[in-house]
Amino acid sequence: MAVVQGAQLVGALLALLCLPCVVGALMFADELLERLLVAIGRRRAGWRERRILGRLERRLPPTAPQALESPHPTPAIEQIAAALRRLDAQRLNVGTRSMARHEAVLRAYDEHLRMACRCLGVEEHLAEVEGIDREIERLRVEGELQAAGLALRSLAGPR
């Protein structure tokens, strides 16, 4: 009888000691379950996207690569350089323009820099970086394009 009471006492103490662990596990179970459901949802979305892309690829005729090319041909490098010089002058006149217009001019300038890089075979990463890193990449790309022979600055005005 004393052995049974001792075993019950040990069991009660063990249950009391394990209680904080059980409560902690129950508290974080909902977060763990939520993360699991989000991961499953992402996986299902990826499967669905791959399945849809596979269907679309099977529907394309065998001679479809020409159809995937851009409908707008890349302008000549001289036109790109003229646009870059015009946009460069506009982006330097920051004080008289709104911030939204300045951002639009910067986006257009970056897009023309990217077109010039494609024409001249210069590597660029303007779309992949943000903030000060984009400014640094813009300066690097400008230097590479000038080294390739593209005149980015107008000779009439100082920089």
C-alpha positions as CSV (number, residue, x, y, z in Angstrom):
1,M,0.0,0.0,0.0
2,A,2.9,2.4,0.8
3,V,4.4,1.5,-2.5
4,V,1.2,2.4,-4.4
5,Q,1.0,5.7,-2.5
6,G,4.6,6.5,-3.3
7,A,4.1,5.7,-7.0
8,Q,1.0,8.0,-7.0
9,L,3.0,10.8,-5.3
10,V,5.9,10.4,-7.9
11,G,3.3,10.4,-10.7
12,A,1.6,13.6,-9.4
13,L,5.0,15.4,-9.0
14,L,6.0,14.3,-12.5
15,A,2.7,15.6,-13.9
16,L,3.2,18.9,-12.0
17,L,6.7,19.3,-13.4
18,C,5.6,18.6,-17.0
19,L,2.6,20.9,-16.8
20,P,4.5,24.0,-18.0
21,C,5.9,22.2,-21.0
22,V,2.4,21.0,-22.0
23,V,1.0,24.5,-21.6
24,G,3.8,26.0,-23.6
25,A,3.3,23.4,-26.4
26,L,-0.5,24.2,-26.4
27,M,0.2,27.9,-26.6
28,F,2.4,27.7,-29.6
29,A,0.5,24.9,-31.4
30,D,-1.8,27.5,-33.1
31,E,1.2,29.4,-34.5
32,L,2.9,26.2,-35.7
33,L,-0.3,25.1,-37.3
34,E,-0.7,28.5,-39.0
35,R,2.8,28.4,-40.4
36,L,2.2,24.8,-41.6
37,L,-1.0,25.9,-43.4
38,V,0.7,28.9,-45.0
39,A,3.5,26.7,-46.3
40,I,1.1,24.1,-47.7
41,G,-0.8,27.0,-49.4
42,R,2.3,28.3,-51.0
43,R,3.3,24.8,-52.2
44,R,-0.2,24.3,-53.7
45,A,0.0,27.7,-55.4
46,G,3.4,26.7,-56.9
47,W,2.0,23.4,-58.1
48,R,-1.0,25.1,-59.6
49,E,1.1,27.7,-61.4
50,R,3.4,25.0,-62.8
51,R,0.4,23.0,-64.0
52,I,-1.1,26.0,-65.7
53,L,2.2,26.9,-67.3
54,G,2.6,23.3,-68.5
55,R,-0.9,23.5,-70.1
56,L,-0.1,26.7,-71.8
57,E,3.2,25.4,-73.2
58,R,1.5,22.3,-74.6
59,R,-1.1,24.6,-76.4
60,L,1.6,26.6,-78.1
61,P,2.4,25.6,-81.6
62,P,6.0,24.3,-82.3
63,T,7.0,27.5,-84.1
64,A,6.0,29.8,-81.2
65,P,9.3,31.3,-80.1
66,Q,8.9,34.2,-82.6
67,A,5.5,34.9,-81.0
68,L,7.1,35.4,-77.6
69,E,9.4,38.2,-78.8
70,S,8.6,41.7,-77.8
71,P,6.0,43.4,-80.2
72,H,8.0,46.6,-79.8
73,P,11.4,46.5,-81.4
74,T,14.3,48.0,-79.5
75,P,15.0,51.5,-80.8
76,A,18.4,52.4,-82.3
77,I,21.2,53.1,-80.0
78,E,21.3,56.8,-81.2
79,Q,17.6,57.2,-80.2
80,I,18.3,55.7,-76.8
81,A,21.3,57.9,-76.3
82,A,19.3,61.0,-77.2
83,A,16.6,60.0,-74.8
84,L,19.2,59.4,-72.0
85,R,20.6,62.9,-72.5
86,R,17.1,64.4,-72.4
87,L,16.2,62.4,-69.3
88,D,19.5,63.2,-67.6
89,A,18.9,66.9,-68.0
90,Q,15.3,66.5,-66.5
91,R,16.5,64.4,-63.6
92,L,19.0,67.1,-62.6
93,N,16.2,69.8,-62.3
94,V,14.9,68.3,-59.1
95,G,14.1,71.6,-57.3
96,T,11.4,72.7,-59.6
97,R,9.5,69.4,-60.0
98,S,7.3,67.3,-57.8
99,M,8.7,64.1,-56.2
100,A,6.3,62.0,-58.3
101,R,7.6,63.5,-61.5
102,H,11.2,63.0,-60.4
103,E,10.5,59.3,-59.6
104,A,8.9,58.9,-63.0
105,V,11.9,60.5,-64.8
106,L,14.3,58.2,-62.8
107,R,12.3,55.1,-63.8
108,A,12.4,56.2,-67.4
109,Y,16.1,57.0,-67.2
110,D,16.8,53.5,-65.7
111,E,14.7,51.8,-68.4
112,H,16.7,53.6,-71.1
113,L,19.9,52.7,-69.4
114,R,18.8,49.0,-69.4
115,M,17.9,49.3,-73.2
116,A,21.4,50.8,-73.9
117,C,23.0,48.0,-71.9
118,R,21.1,45.3,-73.9
119,C,22.2,47.0,-77.2
120,L,25.8,47.2,-76.2
121,G,26.1,44.0,-74.2
122,V,26.8,45.6,-70.9
123,E,25.8,43.8,-67.7
124,E,23.4,45.7,-65.4
125,H,21.4,45.0,-62.3
126,L,19.2,48.1,-62.0
127,A,15.9,46.2,-61.6
128,E,17.3,44.0,-58.8
129,V,18.5,46.8,-56.4
130,E,16.8,49.6,-54.4
131,G,17.8,52.8,-52.7
132,I,21.4,53.8,-52.5
133,D,22.4,50.5,-54.1
134,R,20.5,51.5,-57.2
135,E,22.2,54.9,-57.3
136,I,25.6,53.1,-57.1
137,E,24.6,50.7,-59.9
138,R,23.3,53.6,-62.0
139,L,26.7,55.3,-61.7
140,R,28.5,52.0,-62.5
141,V,26.3,51.4,-65.6
142,E,26.8,55.0,-66.8
143,G,30.6,54.5,-66.6
144,E,30.4,51.2,-68.4
145,L,28.3,52.7,-71.2
146,Q,30.6,55.7,-71.5
147,A,33.5,53.3,-71.7
148,A,31.7,51.5,-74.5
149,G,31.5,54.8,-76.5
150,L,28.0,56.0,-75.6
151,A,27.8,59.8,-74.9
152,L,25.4,60.2,-72.0
153,R,25.9,63.8,-71.2
154,S,25.1,66.8,-73.4
155,L,28.2,68.8,-74.3
156,A,26.2,72.1,-73.9
157,G,25.6,72.0,-70.1
158,P,27.9,71.1,-67.2
159,R,27.0,68.2,-64.9
